Amino acid sequence: MMEPRVTRAAIQRNNDTTSSATLKTLLTMLKVKKLHAHQLKMILESGVCGRDVFAQIAPGDGKTLGFVGAFLTRCQATGGGVGILIEPLVALLYQLEEVLVGLGIEVIVLTLETREAVCQILKTSIKPSHPIVIISRPEEIVHPEVLRALNPTVVGPIDHEFNIPTSPVVLFCIDEAHCVAYWSIDFLVDWGHLKLVTRALVGNLGRRCPLMLLTGTATETTRPVIMKKTGFNIDNHCMILKSSRKSNIAWNYIADT
């Protein structure tokens, strides 16, 4: 008896069905009815394809949701994982903590008090069974203890039975990435040290998780500076540039007579 022929069209229909089911699951997890095109591209490029992503999108247009979607997609693929999100202001840290907890994601704000617990999570080569996001300011994430925890070392002989330790981090995201170019010179210099985190994430197998850079105000001149200072992979990346103009905001000038 001849086996049924598998055609390219049948494979495409199966892929479309799988993609549709995956998208529905993601929308349910994100508690939204739809995603914008730039958010879907962030999720596809970073979450599915594992590429570094530079996303320049206007404030309020859903950069954070794109990050969360990419992070949850990578967690689904690996059965869990840790995400690192860099924010410039304390107020933003706790605002985002509330949003992420509302989506069922465990959140740890990296501080002096939580550093030891965070390092224990980062040191293990076994990914957590649920999504965990570590939110941090630059000065906390570049602490030597944290950097050492980000790059697990090999102890003992390596053979076919040895489980080479790898980082549980599945996505590293720097929000307000323009601060890398504007603030790292003589103001908040730790913004210029975030490349140390990217380097530390390169595991024993010589590869790392995707890096996502989010901004709404970088210029054409500062984009290359930001990429260089963060260790962005210029050989395998995706640029998402959406106009920062807000259609619902207008200025009118009235002469004072």
N, C-alpha and C positions, 0 to 999 in steps of 0.2 A: 504494500500500500504506500502510495506516494505521500510524503509529508507535505503539509500545506506550505505554500510559498510565502515567505515574508517579504513584502514589498516595501520600498522606501516610503510610500504613502502610508502604509500601515504603521511603520515605525514613527512617522511624523505625527499620526493621530494619537498614538500611545504617548509620545512625548508631550503633545499638547494637553492631553488629559491629565498627565502627571503634573505639568506646569500649572494648570488651572487649579488642581486640588491643592498644590503647594501654596499658591497665591491666596486661595480662600483661607487656608490655615493661618497664613501670615497676617492677613487682614483681621482675622478673629483675635489673634494674639496682640496686635497693635490697637485693637478696638477702634478701627476706622472702616469706612465703607469703600474708600478707594484711595489710591496713591497717585501722586503726580508723576509725570514722565521722568523728571530729574530724580525723584526718590526711587523709582523703579530701576533707573540706571545705576544709582549708587548701590542698591541692593544686588543687582546682577553682577556688576564689575567687581565689587569688593566681597560681597557675601558668597557669591557662586563661583566667580572666576578667580578670586584671590589676588586681584591686582591692587596696587596702590591707587588711591583716588584723591584728586584735588578737586574739591567742590566749592565753587564760588557762587553763592546763592544769597539773595536778599534776605535780611532778617525777617522772620515771620513766615518764610516760605517752606519750612519743614526740613531744615538740615538735620536737626536732632532726630526726627522720625526716620530719616534715611539711614542715620547711623544705627539706630535701634533695630531697624529692619535687617540691615546687613549683619549685625551682631547675632540676632536670633537665627538668621539663616545659617550662619557658620556654626552656631551651637547645635542646630538640628543635624547638620552634616556630621558633626563629630561626637554627638551625644552629650553635649554640655561644653562649658568653656568659660573663660574669664575675658572680660573686655576692660581696657584701660581708657578712660576719658579724661583729658586734660582741660581744665577750665581756669580762666584768669582770676575770677572773683569768688570770694567765699559765698556771697549771696547766690551766685549761680550754682554753686556746688549743691547747696541744700534745696534749691528750687528744682534742680534736675533729679535729685534724690527722690523727691516727692513724686515726680512724674514717672520715674522708672519703677518705683515700688508699686505705684498704681497699675502698672502693666505686669505685675507678678515677678519682677526681677529683683534678686537680692542685691543690695547696694552697700558698699563700704566706702565711706569717705576717709581717705588716707590722711591721718594726722599722727602726731607723736604718740597718742594713746592707742591708735589702731595699727601702728607700724608692724609690731611683732606678729599680730594675727594675719596681716596682709602678706608678710614675708613667708609665713608658713604655707599659705595658699599658693603663692608663686613658686615656692621651692619644689612642690610635688610635681611629679611627671604624669600624674593621673588627673585627667580633666574632671572637674566637678560634674555631678549628674544633673545640675540645673545651672541656668545662666547667672553669673555674678559679674557686676560692673564695679570696678574700683575707680572712683572719681577723685582726682587729685589736682592740686596746683603744682606748677613745675618744680618749685623748691622741695616739695615732699618726694616726688617720684624720682628725682636724681640723687637722693640720699644714697651713700655707698652701700648701706645694708640692703636697700631695695634693689639697687642695680645688681648686686651679687645674687639676690634671690631670683631675679629675672632670667639668669643664665645658669641653669643647673649644670654642675660639672660631673664628668664621668669618673667614677671610682671603681677600681677593680678591672679585671680583664674584659675585653670585648670579644664575644664569640656569638655563635648563632643563637644561643639561648639567652644572651644578655639583652635586657631591655634598655636601650639607650635613652637616657632621660631627655625629655623635650618639654618645652614650656607649655603650660595650660592656657596661655594667652592666645586667643583666636583673632583679636582685632585691637589695634592701637589707634586711638583717634585723638587729634589735637583740635579742639574747638577754638575759634577766634585766632586762627593760625597767623594772621597778619601781625600779631604781637611778637612773633619770632623775629620779624624784620624790624619792627618799630621800637620794641621795648628791650630787646636783648643787648643793646649796645652799652648804655650807661644807666639804665633804670632798673629793670628786673632782669638781671643778667642770666638767671636760670632758664629763661626762655631760649637762650642760645645754647643750652646744654642738653636739650631734649634729644639730640642726636645720640647721646650716650644710651638712652633707653632703646632706640632703634637698633643700635649695635648689640646691646645686651640680649635683645630678643632673637638674634641670629643663633640658633641652637647648634647642637653637636652635629647635626646633619647639614649645616651650612645654609639653612633657609629660615625665614621668619614669617610671622603672620602679616597680613596686609596692614598698611598705614593709611589712615584717612585724614586728610587735612581739610578743615572746614573754615570758611571765611565769607564775609559779605563785602569786604572793602579792600582787598588786595589789588594792587595795580599791576599792569603788565610788566613793569620794571621789578617789582618786589616779589612776584611769583617765583622766579628762578632762585632768588635769595632764600626764600622760605623753604623751597625744596632742598637746596643744598644744605642748609643748617639743620634739617630734620632727618637727613638720610633717606629722602624719598627716592624710590626706584624709577629713574627716568627711562629705563629700558623696558619696563613692563608696567605701564600705568594708564590711567584714564583721566582726562580733563573734562569737568562738567562746569561750564561757564554760563550762568544765567544772569540776565540783566538785573542790576540792583535797583532799577527804577521801580517805584511803587505807583501803580496806576490810580490808586485811591487817594493819593496825596498830591495837592497842587498848591502853587504859590501865586499870589496875586500882588502886584505892586501898585500902591495907590499913592500918587504924588501928594505931598503936603503943600497945599496952596495957601 
